[in-house]
Amino acid sequence: MANDTQSIFHELPDEQREALRAQGSVVRFPEGQVVFWEGQPSHSVLLIEDGHVKVTQRAGDGAEVILAVRGPGEVMGDEGVLMEEPRSATVTTITEVVGVDIAADDLLRFVEERSLWPTMYKAAVRRRRQSDQQALLARLGVRNRLARWLLELANEIGERTDEGWVLAVSMSQQDLASRIGASRDAVAIELRKLREQKLVSTGRQQITLHDLEALRRFTL
């Protein structure tokens, strides 16, 4: 399934994409590794070439809240670098990740030399709108929010098989609960109902969506 998220990298012409890649060095991270910690200095960005990460923040009560899942073509950590601020969120791999690590100074020079500040600004506004939309969705019921998030994951990282759309990621029920603003118990109940209706099945580090259209009906 195609990724609908348009990152800064996707907006650049081919020549500039290659030029941006050339600014850094290739890095690899195993599944479950923290790439950036919330609050640490923003010394670099990560251009994801392959794999997926989750973006999380700590709420006031100390709970971890999942803000997004990002994948190939996404530039992680750019807002902190561009604003010269600490990391606003923690980025952790949920699959093996291959990317390009670009130093903050190199990114800033690249943006300045190629007059990319307007592009960066538009990307920041788009992300803010996405966050506002998520805040509105938080008012919906648990099943509605869960179905929406599963469909988003299918769009972001799903692989189509004969059984359905497979989400091969290391995300627990607590991760799902954190992402949609619900309790773990509430998510467990809704997942059980979806399994009983044969709309999804779950396994070790894997969720399979068997009927996307039926799941979409829960989001209306």
N, C-alpha and C positions, 0 to 999 in steps of 0.2 A: 504494500500500500504506500502511496506517495506521502511524503511529509509536506503538510500544508504550511508549516512555519517558515516564513521567509526571513532568514538571518541576514546580517550585514554581508557576509561572504557571498550569499546567493545573489545579492544585488550588484556585485562587481562584475565587470566584463572579464573574459577569460584571461587577458593579459595581466590584469591587476590581481586576479586570483593567484596566478602562478608567481607573480612578484611578491605577494603577501606570504605565500608558502616559503619562498626563498629567504625570508627574513629570519626563519627559525630553524630548529633542529627536530628530528623525529624522536618521539618518546612513546613508550608503551606502558600501560598500566593493567594489572590483573583485575579481575572482577572484585568489587568490594573495597577498593582502595580510595582513600580520600585524596583528591587532586588539589583542592583549595579548601582552607578552613575559614569559616565566617569570622571576621574581625582581624585576620592577618593582613599584613601589607600587600598591596597589589603590585607585585614585581614583574608579572608576566601574564600572558593570556594563552589559552589552549585552543587551537583550531582542531576540531574533531574530524579525523579522516574516516575512522571506522569504529563502531561501537556506540554505546549509549551511557549517559550519566543521569543522575537525579540531582536536582537543585533543592536544597533544604535550608530552612531558617529555624532558629530557636524562638519559640513563643515566650510570652512573659512568664508563663508558668513552668518554663523549662522544657516543654514538649517539643519534639521535632516535627516541623510542618513541611511537607513536600510541596514545592512551588511548581515544579515542572520536570519533565523528562526531555532531554535534548540529545541530538544525534549528529550524524555526519553533516558537515558543512556549517555547524554552529561554532561561533567564537565565544568561548567562555572566559569570563573575567574582564571583558573589555570595558564595562562601565566603571569599575573601580580604577582601572588604569587611566581612562580618559578624564575622569573626575578627580584623579589623584586622591582617592579615598580608600579606606580598608575594604576588604572583601565584604560584600553585603550578605553573602550566603555561602554555605558549604556545598561543594560539588564532589559527588562520590560516584564511582563507576558502578553500573549495574550489569555490565558485561565487560569482557576484555575491551580495552580501548587503545586505538592507535591514533596519534595526533601529532601536531607540530607545536612545539613550545616556542613562543615569541616573546622576547624581552620587552618590557614596558617602553623603554626608550626607542627601540626599533619600531614598535607599533606607532608611537606618537610621531616619529619622524616620517613614517610611511603615510599616515593620515594627513600630515601637514603638507608634504611634498606633492601629494596628489589631490589636495583640496577636497578631502572626503568628510569634512565636518558636517555638511548638510545630510549626507547619507547616514552618519552615525546618529545624528539628532532624530531623524525619521525612525530609525530602528529602535531608539530608546522610547519614543512616543508609542510605537506599536507594542512594545513589551508592556508598557504601563497600561495600555488599553486591555491587553490580554489579562493582566492582573485584576483590573477593575471588573472584567467579565467574570472571572473566577469568584470574585467577592459576591456578585449577584447570584451566581449558581449555588453558593453556599446556603441560600435560603430554601433550596429545594429539598425534597425528601431524600433519605439515604439511598434507596434503590435508584432513584433518578440520577443522583450524583455519581453513584457507583457505575451505572450503565454508561453515563457520559465519559467517565474516566477510562473505563475499559475500551470504549470506542476510540478515544484519543490515543491510548496506548497501541491499539491495532493500527491506527493511522501512522503512528510514529515508528513503531518497531515491529509490527506484526509481519509474520511470514505465512503466506497462504499454503495450505496443505490440503490433502483429501479430507482431513478431519475438520478443517476450519482454519481460522486465523490463530496462529500460535504465538504467544508472547513468552519468549524464552528469556526471562529476566529474574534476578534474585530479589524479588519484592515480596515482602511478607504481608499478611493481613494487616499488621500494624502500619506498614508503609501505605497501603491502600486507605486505611482509616485516616492517617495523617493527611494524605493528599486531599481527601474530600471533606475533612472537618467532621468526622464522625468517630464514634467509639469503635474499638476493635470488635467488641461483642456484636454491635449493630451490623458491621460489615460481614462478620462470620455468618450471621443469620441470613442476610440477603444473598450471600454467596451460596449458602446451602439451598435456598429457594431456587436460585438460578440453575444450580446443579440438578435439583429435582425436576425442573422443567426441561432439562437436557439442553439448555442454552449455553452453558459453559461446563468445562471440566477442569480440575486442578490437579497438579502433580508437583513433584519436587522442582522448584525453580521454573515452573511453567504453568501458564493458564492458556486454555484453548477456548476460543469463542466459536461456537458452532452455528449461530444464527444472528448475523449482524442486524438484519431487518427487525427481528423481534426485539433485540436490545434497543434499537432506535425508537421503537414504540414507547419504551419506558421513559424516554427523554422528552417526549412531546408534552 
